[in-house]
Amino acid sequence: MKKQLIFFVLLTVSFFGFSQGLLSEKEKFNRQDTLRGSITPEREWWDLTYYHLDIDVNPNDKFISGKNTIQYEVLKPYQTMQIDLQSPMEITKVIQNGKELDVEHDGNAHFIQLNDKQNIGDINSVIVHYKGFPKEAKRAPWDGGFSWKKDNNGKHFIATSCQGLGASVWWPNKDHMYDEVDSMLISVTNPKGLTNISNGRLRKLENKDDKVTSHWFVDNPINNYGVNLNIGDYANFSEIYKGEKGNLDMNYWVLRDNLEKAKEHFKDAPKMMKAFEHWFGPYPFYEDSFKLVEVPYLGMEHQSSVTYGNQYKKGYLGRDLSSSGWGLKFDFIIIHEAGHEWFANNITNKDAADMWIHEGFTAYSENLFLDYYYGKEASADYVIGTRANIRNDKPLIGPYNVNKEGSSDMYYKGANLLHTIRQIIEDDDLWRKILRGLNEEFYHQTVTTKQVEDYINNYSWTSLTSIFDQYLRSEKIPRLDYKFENDEFFYKWSNVIDGFDMPVKITLDNETSLFFPETKWKSTPIKKEAIVVDRNFYIEIQKL
């Protein structure tokens, strides 16, 4: 049994620890970490408005080359711009207004010396040319980079994945979460006979000699790691989903041999859309459509171009991560990765330290999907079942300004925190309004944990501050200690932070009510020495 539990925990961590640098044990940070993870002076003076990423992909040599036109608004005068591109990729030249600029290189950060005066309010652009052999993902998506694979027919099957490691592993950009580009054109040239699928909508295809160029336009703000390319021998089918904002194009791109299989299996996608629009509000990217794209790795939440590699199985590669049975009622990758369209792509953390906003809410979306179709008890079984995966090794929030996340528990500890808050609020209509309100209030924005906390606090009519502090900033799980003495039920909290203030639902003498423990003993009269503590609260219980 112990070996099985260890395997299960490792399985979960291996899935959820996306990309190199994510969920690692690194605790010492260097200059490169700071340059990547902080809003440096060379970043803060300009605001991204538009990218045109234009690249040529040579699959046989595993080589890419191209340029990125970076348009920006000047927020304050400054003459040095930081652009990020990771070795072994190299910047070959930078052009502004027809003139080549000097570039100072500092590891993966590159400082462009601008000649023209940068005046507040100006909209300017630089063109960054680059080339190289991008890092190959050894075990995508966990270590990030390019996946250069072949399908069963021997045709190239290529994809990118770069959460945590950063988009600068394959293209030059402002590689920090706080500033999302307003819109973007992605132009990818690849050999004929293969199709590239990227984010947004296809504007046009250009054929020349033995190559084809696809131009995909993203009409909404997008985070850097959400940008992707996927090249393969794809077949396509689609449907129109009648959603809260009208007709939504839902497109599916799969390997040609899997077309018929996908038409049946991808029925989870419109089911997902219906459930999540109910809980979270309208899909945030109607203008860009919704796509599922088959890739040679497990999957990721690339905006409007969600990637899929779950082998057409229910659960997580056929497994139920909750051990409740309910995890086999849906395809984990379709539900989880599409849930990120609301939490990660619509609402995006400003700093990797706050990644629990992405992963906690999205892990929670899995049981809300079950709630919508199978009811509250089924969803409770699922989210409670995922507690077996929680290690409580360190806080969910990581160190700021060094591109470092907190504990891998951000997934299912985050989900169980939200599930617990739902019990405290005791009003499912209000809880749904809060979830939808978050996506409306922070529509297409980058946010901090404090902003999310403040919003939930303001609309829940109760202070949840100490609860957030306990579950997000401490590895401690509250323990309810109790005992019976002289026809009295005694109870108190232990293993809690100072000022911890959370009620818990307890059934005594066949009556259920909220109790408000403190760190000192409290008591109430009872007729019989038996209690039932509501399982939906994520706490430990100990009889003394």
Secondary structure in CASP SS format (residue, H / E / C, confidence):
PFRMAT SS
TARGET T0000
AUTHOR 0000-0000-0000
METHOD secondary structure of the structure
MODEL  1
M C 1.00
K H 1.00
K H 1.00
Q H 1.00
L H 1.00
I H 1.00
F H 1.00
F H 1.00
V H 1.00
L H 1.00
L H 1.00
T H 1.00
V H 1.00
S H 1.00
F H 1.00
F H 1.00
G C 1.00
F C 1.00
S C 1.00
Q C 1.00
G C 1.00
L C 1.00
L C 1.00
S C 1.00
E C 1.00
K C 1.00
E C 1.00
K C 1.00
F C 1.00
N C 1.00
R H 1.00
Q H 1.00
D H 1.00
T H 1.00
L H 1.00
R H 1.00
G H 1.00
S C 1.00
I C 1.00
T C 1.00
P H 1.00
E H 1.00
R H 1.00
E H 1.00
W C 1.00
W E 1.00
D E 1.00
L E 1.00
T E 1.00
Y E 1.00
Y E 1.00
H E 1.00
L E 1.00
D E 1.00
I E 1.00
D E 1.00
V E 1.00
N E 1.00
P C 1.00
N C 1.00
D C 1.00
K C 1.00
F E 1.00
I E 1.00
S E 1.00
G E 1.00
K E 1.00
N E 1.00
T E 1.00
I E 1.00
Q E 1.00
Y E 1.00
E E 1.00
V E 1.00
L C 1.00
K C 1.00
P C 1.00
Y C 1.00
Q C 1.00
T E 1.00
M E 1.00
Q E 1.00
I E 1.00
D E 1.00
L C 1.00
Q C 1.00
S C 1.00
P C 1.00
M C 1.00
E E 1.00
I E 1.00
T E 1.00
K E 1.00
V E 1.00
I E 1.00
Q E 1.00
N C 1.00
G C 1.00
K E 1.00
E E 1.00
L C 1.00
D E 1.00
V E 1.00
E E 1.00
H E 1.00
D E 1.00
G C 1.00
N C 1.00
A E 1.00
H E 1.00
F E 1.00
I E 1.00
Q E 1.00
L C 1.00
N C 1.00
D C 1.00
K C 1.00
Q C 1.00
N C 1.00
I C 1.00
G C 1.00
D C 1.00
I E 1.00
N E 1.00
S E 1.00
V E 1.00
I E 1.00
V E 1.00
H E 1.00
Y E 1.00
K E 1.00
G E 1.00
F C 1.00
P C 1.00
K C 1.00
E E 1.00
A C 1.00
K C 1.00
R C 1.00
A C 1.00
P C 1.00
W C 1.00
D C 1.00
G C 1.00
G E 1.00
F E 1.00
S E 1.00
W E 1.00
K E 1.00
K E 1.00
D C 1.00
N C 1.00
N C 1.00
G C 1.00
K C 1.00
H E 1.00
F E 1.00
I E 1.00
A E 1.00
T E 1.00
S E 1.00
C C 1.00
Q C 1.00
G C 1.00
L C 1.00
G C 1.00
A H 1.00
S H 1.00
V H 1.00
W C 1.00
W C 1.00
P C 1.00
N E 1.00
K C 1.00
D C 1.00
H C 1.00
M C 1.00
Y C 1.00
D C 1.00
E C 1.00
V E 1.00
D C 1.00
S E 1.00
M E 1.00
L E 1.00
I E 1.00
S E 1.00
V E 1.00
T E 1.00
N E 1.00
P E 1.00
K C 1.00
G C 1.00
L C 1.00
T E 1.00
N E 1.00
I E 1.00
S E 1.00
N C 1.00
G C 1.00
R E 1.00
L E 1.00
R E 1.00
K E 1.00
L E 1.00
E E 1.00
N E 1.00
K E 1.00
D C 1.00
D C 1.00
K E 1.00
V E 1.00
T E 1.00
S E 1.00
H E 1.00
W E 1.00
F E 1.00
V E 1.00
D C 1.00
N C 1.00
P C 1.00
I E 1.00
N C 1.00
N H 1.00
Y H 1.00
G H 1.00
V C 1.00
N C 1.00
L E 1.00
N E 1.00
I E 1.00
G E 1.00
D C 1.00
Y E 1.00
A E 1.00
N E 1.00
F E 1.00
S E 1.00
E E 1.00
I E 1.00
Y E 1.00
K E 1.00
G E 1.00
E C 1.00
K C 1.00
G E 1.00
N E 1.00
L E 1.00
D E 1.00
M E 1.00
N E 1.00
Y E 1.00
W E 1.00
V E 1.00
L E 1.00
R H 1.00
D H 1.00
N H 1.00
L H 1.00
E H 1.00
K H 1.00
A H 1.00
K H 1.00
E H 1.00
H H 1.00
F C 1.00
K C 1.00
D H 1.00
A H 1.00
P H 1.00
K H 1.00
M H 1.00
M H 1.00
K H 1.00
A H 1.00
F H 1.00
E H 1.00
H H 1.00
W H 1.00
F H 1.00
G C 1.00
P C 1.00
Y C 1.00
P C 1.00
F C 1.00
Y H 1.00
E H 1.00
D H 1.00
S C 1.00
F E 1.00
K E 1.00
L E 1.00
V E 1.00
E E 1.00
V C 1.00
P C 1.00
Y C 1.00
L C 1.00
G E 1.00
M E 1.00
E C 1.00
H C 1.00
Q C 1.00
S C 1.00
S C 1.00
V E 1.00
T E 1.00
Y E 1.00
G C 1.00
N C 1.00
Q C 1.00
Y C 1.00
K C 1.00
K C 1.00
G E 1.00
Y E 1.00
L C 1.00
G C 1.00
R E 1.00
D C 1.00
L C 1.00
S C 1.00
S C 1.00
S C 1.00
G C 1.00
W H 1.00
G H 1.00
L H 1.00
K C 1.00
F C 1.00
D E 1.00
F H 1.00
I H 1.00
I H 1.00
I H 1.00
H H 1.00
E H 1.00
A H 1.00
G H 1.00
H C 1.00
E C 1.00
W C 1.00
F E 1.00
A C 1.00
N C 1.00
N C 1.00
I E 1.00
T E 1.00
N E 1.00
K C 1.00
D C 1.00
A H 1.00
A H 1.00
D H 1.00
M C 1.00
W H 1.00
I H 1.00
H H 1.00
E H 1.00
G H 1.00
F H 1.00
T H 1.00
A H 1.00
Y H 1.00
S H 1.00
E H 1.00
N H 1.00
L H 1.00
F H 1.00
L H 1.00
D H 1.00
Y H 1.00
Y H 1.00
Y H 1.00
G C 1.00
K H 1.00
E H 1.00
A H 1.00
S H 1.00
A H 1.00
D H 1.00
Y H 1.00
V H 1.00
I H 1.00
G H 1.00
T H 1.00
R H 1.00
A H 1.00
N H 1.00
I C 1.00
R C 1.00
N C 1.00
D C 1.00
K C 1.00
P C 1.00
L C 1.00
I C 1.00
G C 1.00
P C 1.00
Y C 1.00
N C 1.00
V C 1.00
N C 1.00
K C 1.00
E C 1.00
G C 1.00
S C 1.00
S H 1.00
D H 1.00
M H 1.00
Y C 1.00
Y H 1.00
K H 1.00
G H 1.00
A H 1.00
N H 1.00
L H 1.00
L H 1.00
H H 1.00
T H 1.00
I H 1.00
R H 1.00
Q H 1.00
I H 1.00
I H 1.00
E C 1.00
D C 1.00
D H 1.00
D H 1.00
L H 1.00
W H 1.00
R H 1.00
K H 1.00
I H 1.00
L H 1.00
R H 1.00
G H 1.00
L H 1.00
N H 1.00
E H 1.00
E H 1.00
F C 1.00
Y C 1.00
H C 1.00
Q E 1.00
T E 1.00
V E 1.00
T C 1.00
T H 1.00
K H 1.00
Q H 1.00
V H 1.00
E H 1.00
D H 1.00
Y H 1.00
I H 1.00
N H 1.00
N H 1.00
Y H 1.00
S H 1.00
W C 1.00
T C 1.00
S C 1.00
L C 1.00
T H 1.00
S H 1.00
I H 1.00
F H 1.00
D H 1.00
Q H 1.00
Y H 1.00
L H 1.00
R H 1.00
S C 1.00
E C 1.00
K C 1.00
I C 1.00
P C 1.00
R E 1.00
L E 1.00
D E 1.00
Y E 1.00
K E 1.00
F E 1.00
E E 1.00
N C 1.00
D C 1.00
E E 1.00
F E 1.00
F E 1.00
Y E 1.00
K E 1.00
W E 1.00
S E 1.00
N C 1.00
V C 1.00
I C 1.00
D C 1.00
G C 1.00
F C 1.00
D C 1.00
M C 1.00
P C 1.00
V E 1.00
K E 1.00
I E 1.00
T E 1.00
L E 1.00
D C 1.00
N C 1.00
E E 1.00
T E 1.00
S E 1.00
L E 1.00
F E 1.00
F C 1.00
P C 1.00
E C 1.00
T C 1.00
K C 1.00
W C 1.00
K E 1.00
S E 1.00
T E 1.00
P E 1.00
I C 1.00
K C 1.00
K C 1.00
E C 1.00
A C 1.00
I E 1.00
V E 1.00
V E 1.00
D C 1.00
R C 1.00
N C 1.00
F C 1.00
Y C 1.00
I C 1.00
E E 1.00
I E 1.00
Q E 1.00
K E 1.00
L C 1.00
END
